Amino acid sequence: MIELEGVPELIDPVMVAAFEGWNDAGDAASTAVAHLDREWKGEVFAALDAEDYYDFQVNRPTVWLDGGVRKITWPTTRLSVVRVGGDKPRDLVLVRGIEPSMRWRSFCNELLGFAHELGVELVVILGALLGDTPHTRPVPISGTTSDPDLAQRMDLEETKYEGPTGIVGVLQEACTHAGVPAVSLWAAVPHYVSQPPNPKATLALLNRLEDLIDVRIPLGELPEDARAWQVGVDQLAAEDTEVAEYVQTLEEARDTAELPEATGEAIAREFERYLRRRDGGGPTPPGGHATEGGDGTYLRDNPSGRPRPPKPPKSGGGGTDEEESSEE
């Protein structure tokens, strides 16, 4: 039995989770949850035992000084609660940590134990992956679920991915088997500029999350950070003819693929977001909004953290995780 002392009764709680590592290209997903925790001043109420799930030779603890006293911070996963005010207040249970090294089934069962005790009604797991997508276009965000009814009700795709997966995919399936509604939101990060941070991808994830759970998320400086990030990448690309030509190729492919999607429905979604933000205290500055879909080939993350030299896309590219272009 999990004891949650000091946690009040929650209102329509939604669990939002992200994990550093394989499922977190550009640190976009983990940064999104960190942003929610910071903006709403989350209160940490639980942390998983690091001894149970982490290989400390892979994810090493860090030593730091606190008033001259040496302390150790262990890699783990922490849970916090934030309350979103407004006309319809609701609570978010934020889960942020590192992809575990071992005992993934026990890890998921422990998180689901918290979800059950807190009365969580929906689990949303954020991820980010590398894709053949240009940095100059809106970040493709895909939403997937294994629940056909949930897919229809929330306008999501049913995942049909087969292949290697990470903790995001494992946790989503664990939720499904436990009867907990679960959704994964994935941002596609340009593979030629994969190093973190990527505020544009983080912003796109938060915009899509806002639409999904019907809350207004304070974005702070993220829109401006996203614009500055794009300007910086523009300047780097302009200095290399090969990169500039490759980006143009990606832009043409993206524009051609998404031309049928430039419909009144897409415009209506953006206008609805604008109205929500205006009613809540002013519209969000433009930039970094998410769009549905995305037809890039998704690639495995670059463990070195350095940007890979862009190459022309090849047919039959491999996936980073739950995602092929038509799925996630």
N, C-alpha and C positions, 0 to 999 in steps of 0.2 A: 504494500500500500504506500502510495506517495503522499506525504504530508506537506501541505502548502500553507503553512502558517503565515499570517499577515497579508494574504492575498484576498481582497474583497470579492464579493460576488460580482461576476462580470456581466456586462450587457452585450448581447449578440456578439460574442467573441470570435475573432478570426485569427488564426495563427499564420504568421508570415515568417518564412525561414529562408536563409541563404547560407552557403558554406564556401569558404575559401578553398581554392585548389582547382581541381580538374574541371569543375562546372562553373568557373568564375573568371572567364576571360576578361582582362582589363580591370579586374576587381569590381566590375560593374554591379553585380548582384549583392555582394557583401557590403559594398558602399551604400547601396540603396537602403538596406535594413539599418545600417549604422546611421544614415541620415534620419530615418524615422525615429530611432532611439534618441538621437540628439535633439531633434526639433521638438519632440513631445516629452523630453526628459524622462525616459524610461527608468523604471525601478527594477533592478535585477532581483529576482526572487529565487533563482535556482541555477546551479551549474552542474553539469554531468561530471562524474569522477574521471579525471584524465587518465588514471591508471587503467581504466577498463577499455579504453578505445584508441589510445594514441601510442605510436612508437616514437619515443623521445629522441631516437637517432634520426628520425625523419622530420619531426616537428619538435625542435628543441625548445626547452624552457628558456626564459630570459631572466637575468639578474638585474635588479635596479636598487637604487638607494632611496630610502624614505626617511628623511631627517637623520642621515648618517647610519641608518639601520639597513643592512642588506636584505632584500626580499626577492622571492622567486615567483614569477608568473608562469603558470603551467598552461600549455595549449589545451583548450577545452571548448565546450559549447555552452553558452549561457542563455538563459531565458529572462525576459523582462516584460512588464506589462505597461501599456500606455492607454490613456483614455482620450478618445477623439470627441471633442465637444460639438456643439451645433444643435440644430433642430432635432436630429436623430443621433444622439450620442451612442457610441459603441466602443468596445475595447479591442485592442490588438495585443496579441501575445507574440512578441518578437523573439525569434530564435536565430542566433548568430554564432558561428564557430568555424572550425576547420573540418574539412572532410575527414572522417575517422580513418585510422589505419587498419582497424580490425573490428570484428564482432559487429558487423553492420546490422544484422537482424536484431540483436539485443539493443543496439543504439536506437533503431527506429521504434522498437517496442517501448523503450523508456520515454521517448518523446510522445508517443501515442498515449502513454499512461498519463502524462501531464495534460495532453489535450482532452482526455476523458474526464479527468478530475476537474478541469476548468470549464467544461461544457462547451468546448470549441465546436463551432458549427461548420467551419470551412477551413481547410489548410491550403495556403498559397505558397508555393516554393518558387523562388526566383533563381534563375540561372543565366549564364552568358557564355557564348561560344564564338569561335572564330569562323568567319564566313567570307565569301566572295561578294562583299558589299562595299560600295564606295562611301567614304567618310563624308562626302558632300550631300548625301541624301538622308532623309529621315531614317532613323534606326529601325530595321524590321523587328517587330515583336510578335512572337507566336504564342498562343495560349492553347494548351492541350490538357486533356483529361482522359482517364480510362473509363469514365462513367458516361454511357450514351445519353442518359436523361440530363445529366449536368451539362454535357456538350451542347445539347439542343437548347436548354434553358438559358445558358450564359453565352451562347454564340461562340463556342470553342470547337476545336478540332479533336476528334478521337485519335489518340496516338496509335500508330501502327508500326512504330519503330522496332527494328530487330537488330541487335548488335551490342557491343560493349556499352556499359552504362556507368554512371557515377551515383553518389549518394542521393542526388535529386531524383533520379529515376527509381531507385530502390525505395526511398521514403514515399514517393507517390503511390507505388504499388502496394506498400504496406498499409497506407491509408485506405486504399480501395478494398483490400481484403478485410480490413477492420470495420468497413462500413462508414468510414469518415470521408465526406466529399473532399476531393483534393484536385488542385489545378497547378500546373507548372507554367510559368511565364518565362520565355527565353528571349534574350536580346542577342542580335548578331553583331559582332564586333569586327571591323575590318582586319583581316589577317596581316596586312602589311604595316599596321600600326597597333600592335597587340599589347604593348607595355602599358601598365596602369599609371595613372588613373585614366578612366574614360568617362568624364562627366556627362557626355552626350548620351551614352548608353544607359547610365544610371538614371538620367532624367526620363528617358523613354520608358524604362521599366516602371518608374513611379507614376508616370502618366497613365500607363495601362492598368496598373494596380488601382489607381484612383477610380478609373471607370469600372473596374471589375467589382470592387467592394463598396462603391458609392460613398466615398468620403473625400473631403477636400484636403489634400496634402500640402502643407506649406513647403515651398520649394527653395526658399532662401536665395542663396547666390548661385544655385545650380544652373539656371538658364544662362546667366552671364558666363559662368565657368564653361558651359557647353559651347557658347559662341567663341570664347577665347581659345578653347581646345581646337575647334575647327579651323580658326584662322591660323593657328600655329602649324597644324598639319598641312594646310594649304601652302604655307610658305615653304615647308620642307619639301613638299611634292614639286613645287615650282622650280626648285633648285636641281632637280634630277629629271632629265627628259624622259628616261625610261619609266620612272614612276608616274609622271604626269600622263604619259600615253596610256599606261595601264589603268589609271584611275578613269580616264575618259572612256576606255573600253567598258569598264564596269558600269559607268553612268549610262552609257547607251543601252547596255543589256538590261539594266534595272528599269530604265524609263520605258523600254519596249515591253517588258514583262508586265509592268504595272499600269500601262495605258488604259486597259479595260477597267481598272479599279478606280480611276479618277472620276467617280460618279457622284451624284447628289448625296448618296448615303455617306460617303467618306467626308464630304464637305459638312454634312449635317452633324457628324460626330465631333468634328472640330468646333463647330458653332455651339453645340451643346456644352462642350468643355469651357468655351469662352464665357457663356452665360452663367455657368456655375461659379466661375471664378469672379466674374463681375459682381454677382449677387453676394459673394462671400468677402468682398473687400477689394475688388479691382482685378482686372484680367492679368493673367500671367504673361510676361513678355514673350514674344515669339521665339521659337528656336528649340530644336531637340524633341519635338513632339513625336510620339510613336505612330507608326502606321501598321496596318494589318498585313500579315503575310511576309513575303520575301522569298525570292527564288535562287538565292546563292547556294553554292555547295559548301557545306560546313566542314571545317577542318579541325584536327586535334590541336589543342593549345600548345604554344611554344614554351617548353620548360625553361629555356634560357632567359626568358623575359625580354630578349632583344627583338626588335622588329625584323621580320624575315623579308628578304628581297622579293618583291612581287614577281610572280610568274604568271603567264597566261593560264586561264583556267583549263583544267583537264576534265574530260568526261569521266563520270563514275567516281568522283571524289569521295573520300571517306568522311564520316560524321564524327563530331566531337562527343556527342552524347545522344540524347533522345531525339536528335533532330536530323531530318532530311528536309530539303527545301520545301516540300509540300506538307510537312508535318509540324516541325518545331523550329 
